[in-house]
Amino acid sequence: MKFRTRLRVTFVTIIALPLVLTALAFCGIGLYLMNVQKGFPIEELDYTAMTENMREVVDATDRVFLTLKKQAAEDPSRLADREYLETVSSQIARKTTYIIVRKGEELYFAGNEEAAEAIFPMLPLYGQEGTAEESGIYFDEMDKFVKAVDFPFPDGDRGSAFVVTKVNSLISRKLLVDMFVAIFLILIFTGLMLTRWIHKGVFNPINELNVAMRKIKEGNFDYILETDARGEIGDLYRNYEDMRLRLKENAQESRESERQNRELVSNISHDLKTPITAIKGYVEGILDGVAVTPEKMDKYIKTIYNKANDMERLINELTYYSGIDNNRIPYNFHRINVADYFGDCVEEVGLDLEQKNIQLNYSNLAPPDTVVIADPEQMKKVINNIISNSVKYMEKEPGAIDIRILDGADSIQIEIEDNGKGIAQKDLPKIFERFYRTDASRNSAQGGSGIGLSIVKKIIEDHGGYIWATSREGEGTCMHFVLRKYIELQQDE
């Protein structure tokens, strides 16, 4: 069942059910009161009353009436005694019940003179129907119930004693209709207010969520829903915001990944085109007989070999980047001695740097027994990438690269510094981003995919370390990275 249908059913139920129950209650009360009043016939009375209050009215009137009736039968002269009448009047427990005694046509005694003056002209005459009987008279205009007994005064005048009771609980038919209309209007008002409240608290938020979900469907992740509401609606709004932010973040990451992939393809295509063009040119030179001497032929072949190596390096870098992007870099961690490992690395790269007329300086300030947990192959890739990057941007003669190992309390810090052209301060925070290149010219000497330092950062972080760079334009760049020491716990003997 839809919410709108549920709302309509709720609205009808709120109005119809209370009305039906109210009508049944009034009918039941009316039938009950009619049965009660059969034993107490009241002339001209055709209105309902609350049962408990009606009993009190009849009982209070009957107690006083029976006393007066008994006295009229035994000694009617006492009803002419004002002191006796005062005594009987003072013994009446109900304040709205009082005695009136009439002598002839005149008021002889009144327990409540002010009220008696209003009803006295309406009282039945001596011997009139309704007096000296068990029945009573109800005066609708004044809401008063009267019982009367006739008796003779000692001097022979005719007298009548009346017991008057103010009836506040008798409900007129007009009042009953007014109450029914009022209840109906109240229920209508309540139903409208409840419907408005439900509409505001349920339908409006659902409509807003529906609009927001359409925005999401259309790819608009900037449509914000804010609310201070609690409960299910508030949870829905907050869950939508969490979903929107997550989808927006994923969309931005996806767009950034697509941009980077396009840039990677463009970079790799450009960098592959350069060695391929060179290889093609030298091969055509050989085929055309340009390399007529053994020395020239040897130069052409070496150039082709170097360009092929450049192509292989680019392809390997692309493959390695794919592994980084999917977190599939294979690691084989071992305990390695820092002095031995970096000593071998320096010896290996030193030969290549010597051929390029670059001086390599190495110093190790860490204790000889310092050990770290690392993957030797991946750490070698870190060192080679940093050094190859330094060589690529080396513009000074002679070039120099310094490798320093500094000792810390629970870690070592490796610094690889060159005297190259340096990096501008605005570019320094971005050099570890994938595909970021400070050289916009992309010449063949300084080409590259722009992912070398991002690979370095990934490897260092996977080792539990961190890396940063400092540089000054025209003076050089220094790469710093930190690795934690391996400390073996020894139990005291």
Number of C-alpha atoms within 10 A of each C-alpha: 5 6 11 11 10 10 16 12 11 15 18 12 13 17 20 15 11 14 16 10 11 15 13 12 12 14 12 12 16 17 12 15 18 16 11 14 17 9 9 13 13 18 12 11 13 10 14 21 21 14 18 10 14 19 15 13 21 17 12 19 24 17 12 22 23 15 11 24 20 12 15 20 11 9 10 19 15 16 23 20 12 14 11 12 20 14 10 16 19 12 10 16 11 13 11 16 22 24 27 25 25 21 18 16 14 11 17 15 20 22 19 16 14 9 15 19 13 10 15 18 12 9 19 17 17 21 15 11 12 19 22 21 12 15 16 25 21 19 18 14 6 12 15 19 20 24 28 29 23 24 25 17 18 13 7 9 11 16 25 27 27 25 24 28 22 19 22 14 15 16 14 15 12 9 10 14 11 12 12 16 12 12 16 17 13 13 18 17 13 15 18 15 12 16 16 13 12 13 16 12 13 14 16 12 18 16 11 13 17 12 13 22 17 13 14 17 10 9 12 14 20 13 13 11 15 10 11 8 13 11 7 10 17 15 13 17 23 18 12 18 19 12 14 21 15 13 16 17 13 12 14 12 12 12 12 12 13 12 13 15 14 12 17 19 14 13 19 20 13 17 21 20 14 18 20 16 12 15 20 13 14 20 17 12 15 16 10 10 11 14 18 11 10 9 9 13 17 12 14 20 16 12 16 20 13 14 19 17 13 18 19 13 13 19 15 12 19 18 11 16 19 13 14 16 12 8 10 11 16 11 14 11 14 12 13 18 17 21 18 13 14 22 14 12 14 15 12 11 15 18 12 11 18 11 9 12 12 20 15 18 14 15 14 16 13 18 11 11 10 17 23 19 19 23 17 16 12 20 18 14 15 20 19 16 17 20 20 15 16 25 20 14 19 21 15 14 10 11 18 20 24 16 20 19 21 15 16 14 7 10 19 22 19 20 20 21 23 28 25 25 18 21 20 13 12 8 12 17 12 14 20 22 15 19 21 19 18 14 12 9 9 15 12 12 9 15 19 25 23 22 21 26 19 19 23 21 19 19 22 20 14 12 20 12 17 17 18 15 17 15 20 16 13 14 13 22 23 21 18 17 19 21 21 19 18 16 12 7 6 6 5 4 3
